[in-house]
Amino acid sequence: MKAQRFFGAFSALFVVLALTGCGSLAVSGAPAEPLVVVAGATGGTGRALVSNLQDQGYRVRAFVRDADKARVVLGDVVEYAEGDVRDIETIVAALKGADYLVSSIGSSRSDPANNPEAVDFGGVKNLADAAAQAGLSQFVLVSSSGVTHDDHFLNKVMDNVLKWKFQGEEAVRASGVPYTIVRPGGLVNAPGGNHQLTFAQGDTTSGTIAREDVALICIAALGNQFALGKTFETFSTEQPGVNNWDEKFAALDAD
Ligand SMILES: NC(=O)c1ccc[n+]([C@@H]2O[C@H](COP(=O)([O-])OP(=O)(O)OC[C@H]3O[C@@H](n4cnc5c(N)ncnc54)[C@H](OP(=O)(O)O)[C@@H]3O)[C@@H](O)[C@H]2O)c1
């Protein structure tokens, strides 16, 4: 990707030089790197998103509830936009000038006001509506496997979290924004990029996956035409290897 961008910028420069007929370095036409807003940037998956987006040459804006606290976790290498997914105006402000939005937000058990209905449904709906309004190229949402299973034990112990996540997904699908919805299995903290990953549809399988692998899937989906309008579950396998993202996304059915 970096190489493609380099050659893109190089040819733009060549055109400028050819048109002006001079050798001065008029690079003002060089394209800027795409800007990705990350909601949930301080979380486990969010941190992996931020660092891997930066490694792959994207500009990152972290949408966080408390920038001072976030700076301790993420440092000064990203832009910050303060806000809360329950307040759509703060999202609208955070999306100014952005190309993509990725969300790995999740409700918290410790704060009753930040519950699954308000965050996993209401917050995700706000993100999708704001992204549609801003004309973003794509919204990539981290949801969860099991969201279509109303009798899942997590619904009983966590305020119907999976039911609300499914309602959040439905809001994304209805919003009109180009989207990709990733439904990971149980999240583990382990290095990503080492294993073959399974993509599945129908919400009938389960398993686990490293948070960093989820982040790498979200990033691979950005700007990938084969990933648009698709919802899928993903799990890790024991098999080492590199994933062919285009092949994996292309094999999925559109919603
Ligand atoms: N745990 C699992 O096994 C599992 C399995 C499948 C799917 N998932 C889902 O995968 C996603 C990522 O999980 P994770 O464990 O990496 O996340 P996490 O560490 O719990 O991080 C959640 C993030 O959401 C942010 N957030 C919470 N409420 C917010 C609000 N009202 N406005 C703005 N930001 C808010 C938090 O920010 P603050 O720093 O401000 O709190 C934090 O950055 C979640 O949606 C989770 O439900 C989890």
The ligand as an SDF file (V2000), in Angstrom:
LIG
                    3D

 48 52  0  0  0  0  0  0  0  0999 V2000
  -14.4410   -9.3070   24.9300 N   0  0  0  0  0  0  0  0  0  0  0  0
  -14.7320  -10.1880   23.9900 C   0  0  0  0  0  0  0  0  0  0  0  0
  -14.3930  -11.3780   24.0830 O   0  0  0  0  0  0  0  0  0  0  0  0
  -15.4760   -9.7300   22.7520 C   0  0  0  0  0  0  0  0  0  0  0  0
  -15.8960  -10.6820   21.8330 C   0  0  0  0  0  0  0  0  0  0  0  0
  -16.5000  -10.2540   20.6470 C   0  0  0  0  0  0  0  0  0  0  0  0
  -16.7120   -8.9040   20.4150 C   0  0  0  0  0  0  0  0  0  0  0  0
  -16.3200   -7.9970   21.3530 N   0  0  0  0  0  0  0  0  0  0  0  0
  -16.5260   -6.5760   21.0410 C   0  0  0  0  0  0  0  0  0  0  0  0
  -15.3570   -6.0980   20.3960 O   0  0  0  0  0  0  0  0  0  0  0  0
  -15.2240   -4.6830   20.6010 C   0  0  0  0  0  0  0  0  0  0  0  0
  -13.8270   -4.3670   21.1230 C   0  0  0  0  0  0  0  0  0  0  0  0
  -13.6260   -5.0120   22.3520 O   0  0  0  0  0  0  0  0  0  0  0  0
  -12.3950   -4.5810   23.3090 P   0  0  0  0  0  0  0  0  0  0  0  0
  -12.4330   -5.5360   24.4620 O   0  0  0  0  0  0  0  0  0  0  0  0
  -11.1590   -4.4140   22.5100 O   0  0  0  0  0  0  0  0  0  0  0  0
  -12.9030   -3.1410   23.7840 O   0  0  0  0  0  0  0  0  0  0  0  0
  -12.6240   -2.3820   25.1690 P   0  0  0  0  0  0  0  0  0  0  0  0
  -11.2080   -2.6060   25.5720 O   0  0  0  0  0  0  0  0  0  0  0  0
  -13.7120   -2.7260   26.1450 O   0  0  0  0  0  0  0  0  0  0  0  0
  -12.7700   -0.8620   24.7150 O   0  0  0  0  0  0  0  0  0  0  0  0
  -14.0140   -0.2410   24.6050 C   0  0  0  0  0  0  0  0  0  0  0  0
  -13.7780    1.1710   24.1030 C   0  0  0  0  0  0  0  0  0  0  0  0
  -15.0500    1.8170   23.9630 O   0  0  0  0  0  0  0  0  0  0  0  0
  -14.9080    3.1380   24.4620 C   0  0  0  0  0  0  0  0  0  0  0  0
  -16.1980    3.6480   24.8910 N   0  0  0  0  0  0  0  0  0  0  0  0
  -17.0550    3.0900   25.7970 C   0  0  0  0  0  0  0  0  0  0  0  0
  -18.1420    3.8620   25.9330 N   0  0  0  0  0  0  0  0  0  0  0  0
  -17.9790    4.9280   25.1220 C   0  0  0  0  0  0  0  0  0  0  0  0
  -18.7550    6.0760   24.8500 C   0  0  0  0  0  0  0  0  0  0  0  0
  -19.9410    6.2800   25.4430 N   0  0  0  0  0  0  0  0  0  0  0  0
  -18.2900    6.9760   23.9380 N   0  0  0  0  0  0  0  0  0  0  0  0
  -17.0870    6.7910   23.3280 C   0  0  0  0  0  0  0  0  0  0  0  0
  -16.2920    5.7130   23.5600 N   0  0  0  0  0  0  0  0  0  0  0  0
  -16.7370    4.7970   24.4460 C   0  0  0  0  0  0  0  0  0  0  0  0
  -13.9310    3.0100   25.6220 C   0  0  0  0  0  0  0  0  0  0  0  0
  -13.3900    4.2660   25.9050 O   0  0  0  0  0  0  0  0  0  0  0  0
  -13.0030    4.8130   27.3920 P   0  0  0  0  0  0  0  0  0  0  0  0
  -11.5160    4.7070   27.4610 O   0  0  0  0  0  0  0  0  0  0  0  0
  -13.4880    6.2080   27.4050 O   0  0  0  0  0  0  0  0  0  0  0  0
  -13.7250    3.9140   28.3840 O   0  0  0  0  0  0  0  0  0  0  0  0
  -12.9240    2.0350   25.0240 C   0  0  0  0  0  0  0  0  0  0  0  0
  -11.9830    2.7390   24.2430 O   0  0  0  0  0  0  0  0  0  0  0  0
  -16.3550   -4.2990   21.5620 C   0  0  0  0  0  0  0  0  0  0  0  0
  -17.4540   -3.8440   20.8170 O   0  0  0  0  0  0  0  0  0  0  0  0
  -16.6960   -5.6360   22.2170 C   0  0  0  0  0  0  0  0  0  0  0  0
  -18.0100   -5.6620   22.6920 O   0  0  0  0  0  0  0  0  0  0  0  0
  -15.7020   -8.3770   22.5120 C   0  0  0  0  0  0  0  0  0  0  0  0
  1  2  1  0
  2  3  2  0
  2  4  1  0
  4  5  1  0
  4 48  2  0
  5  6  2  0
  6  7  1  0
  7  8  2  0
  8  9  1  0
  8 48  1  0
  9 10  1  0
  9 46  1  0
 10 11  1  0
 11 12  1  0
 11 44  1  0
 12 13  1  0
 13 14  1  0
 14 15  2  0
 14 16  1  0
 14 17  1  0
 17 18  1  0
 18 19  2  0
 18 20  1  0
 18 21  1  0
 21 22  1  0
 22 23  1  0
 23 24  1  0
 23 42  1  0
 24 25  1  0
 25 26  1  0
 25 36  1  0
 26 27  1  0
 26 35  1  0
 27 28  2  0
 28 29  1  0
 29 30  1  0
 29 35  2  0
 30 31  1  0
 30 32  2  0
 32 33  1  0
 33 34  2  0
 34 35  1  0
 36 37  1  0
 36 42  1  0
 37 38  1  0
 38 39  2  0
 38 40  1  0
 38 41  1  0
 42 43  1  0
 44 45  1  0
 44 46  1  0
 46 47  1  0
M  CHG  2   8   1  16  -1
M  END
$$$$
